[in-house]
Amino acid sequence: MKFIQIVDFETERMDEMRAVMAEWDESERRDYSPVGSVLLKDRDNPDRYYVVVTFNSYDDAMRNSEDPRTSEMAGRLGALCTRPTKFVNCDVLEDFAG
């Protein structure tokens, strides 16, 4: 079953965050890496963003989360945020997009 994690964060340094995320995308592919992601900006709060990350399974997401490289990247991103990051974990019941 596919698994989605929604990451809710606030930052005033989005350009720096995008640079860290791009670095990660280019260098950190593993067999349990996310299979897709979408970056969203909140229209009502200009410093609030969401990343919707899709994994093939909950197990893949947990393996990714436990990887020390993931922790290092999360620490770098967290240092750029103005408040602690929130995570919402979801099992995909139906996917109408494909």
C-alpha positions in Angstrom: 0.0 0.0 0.0 1.4 3.4 -0.9 2.1 5.8 1.9 2.2 9.6 1.9 3.8 11.9 4.4 2.8 15.6 4.6 5.5 17.8 5.9 4.2 21.2 7.3 6.9 23.8 7.9 7.5 27.6 8.0 10.5 29.4 6.8 11.7 32.8 5.7 14.6 31.2 3.8 12.9 29.1 1.1 15.6 29.6 -1.5 18.1 28.0 0.9 15.7 25.2 1.7 15.1 24.5 -2.0 18.9 24.4 -2.5 19.3 21.7 0.2 16.3 19.8 -1.2 17.8 19.9 -4.7 21.2 18.7 -3.4 19.3 15.8 -1.7 17.4 14.9 -4.9 20.6 14.6 -6.9 22.7 12.5 -4.5 20.5 10.4 -2.2 18.5 7.9 -4.3 18.0 4.5 -2.6 15.7 1.6 -3.2 13.4 3.0 -0.4 13.5 6.6 -1.5 10.3 8.6 -2.1 8.7 7.9 -5.5 7.4 11.4 -5.8 6.9 14.7 -4.0 5.1 18.0 -4.4 6.1 21.3 -2.8 3.1 23.6 -1.9 3.0 27.2 -0.7 0.2 28.4 1.6 -1.6 31.3 -0.1 -2.9 32.6 3.3 0.5 32.5 5.1 3.4 33.3 2.8 6.0 31.7 5.0 4.1 28.4 5.4 4.8 25.4 3.1 3.9 21.8 2.7 5.7 18.9 1.1 3.6 15.9 0.1 6.0 12.9 -0.2 4.9 9.6 -1.7 6.6 6.3 -0.8 5.8 2.8 -2.2 5.0 1.7 1.3 5.0 2.6 5.0 8.0 0.3 5.4 10.0 2.2 2.8 9.1 5.5 4.5 10.4 4.2 7.9 13.6 2.9 6.3 14.1 6.3 4.7 13.4 8.0 8.0 15.9 5.8 9.9 18.7 6.4 7.4 21.4 8.7 9.0 21.6 10.7 5.8 17.9 11.5 6.1 18.5 12.7 9.7 21.4 14.9 8.6 19.3 16.5 5.8 16.3 17.0 8.1 18.6 18.8 10.6 19.9 21.1 7.9 16.3 21.9 6.8 15.1 22.3 10.3 17.7 24.9 11.0 16.2 27.0 8.3 12.6 26.8 9.7 11.0 29.4 12.0 9.1 26.7 14.0 9.3 22.9 14.5 8.2 20.9 11.5 5.0 18.9 11.7 4.4 15.5 10.0 1.1 13.9 9.0 1.4 10.2 8.0 -1.2 8.8 5.7 -2.0 5.4 4.1 -3.3 5.8 0.5 -6.7 4.2 0.3 -7.5 5.3 -3.3 -5.5 7.1 -5.9 -7.7 8.8 -8.5 -4.8 10.4 -10.4 -3.4 7.1 -11.6 
